[in-house]
Amino acid sequence: MYSIGDLSRRTGVKVPTIRYYEQMGLISAPDRTEGNQRRYEKAELDRLAFIRHARDLGFPIEAIRELLTLSRHPEEPCGTADQIAREQLADVRDKIAKLRKLEDELTRIVSHCEGHTVGDCYVIRALSDHGLCEHEH
């Protein structure tokens, strides 16, 4: 049996976040001691580690909920889990593409700044006038 502090230390998930996951139904509400302390089983530790890893990979809560549901049926085909991961990958690739555009624009803005005073600063002008940007962002 693990206390909520043990779970937090072992998984790197903060105590308030563990309570939030309980409220969201991602992990079961634990049994409590006579002193009203939460006591978790190994299964909840494993489940919390799964959730933490999925969150680190950027999966939204609803996708994690679905993956947890799928994990309860190991005999089922994994097509749905694969599709959830593919959607997450597409989302990450989209974010990377947007970040690359931002990087390109910021690089361009910084490289144009040759002013020695704020009044001559291209960075300040570009931030004040969206028309000076090459791309929509």
LINCOR-V900760 format. One record per backbone hydrogen bond with DSSP energy under -1.0 kcal/mol. CO is the residue of the C=O (numbers start at 1). NH is the residue of the N-H. Records with the same first field share a line. If there is no record, write none. Layout:
BEGIN
CO: NH ; NH
END
This chain:
BEGIN
2: 40
3: 7
4: 8
5: 9
6: 10
7: 11
8: 12
14: 18
15: 19
16: 20
17: 21
18: 22
19: 23
20: 24
21: 26 ; 27
22: 25
31: 39
33: 36
37: 33
40: 2
41: 45
42: 46
43: 47
44: 48
45: 49
46: 50
47: 51
48: 52
49: 53
50: 54
51: 55
52: 56
53: 57
54: 59
55: 58
60: 64
61: 65
62: 66
63: 67
64: 68
65: 69
66: 70
67: 71
69: 72
70: 73
73: 76
78: 82
79: 83
80: 84
81: 85
82: 86
83: 87
84: 88
85: 89
86: 90
87: 91
88: 92
89: 93
90: 94
91: 95
92: 96
93: 97
94: 98
95: 99
96: 100
97: 101
98: 102
99: 103
100: 104
101: 105
102: 106
103: 107
104: 108
105: 109
106: 110
107: 111
108: 112
117: 120
118: 121
121: 125
122: 126
123: 127
124: 128
125: 129
129: 132
130: 133
END
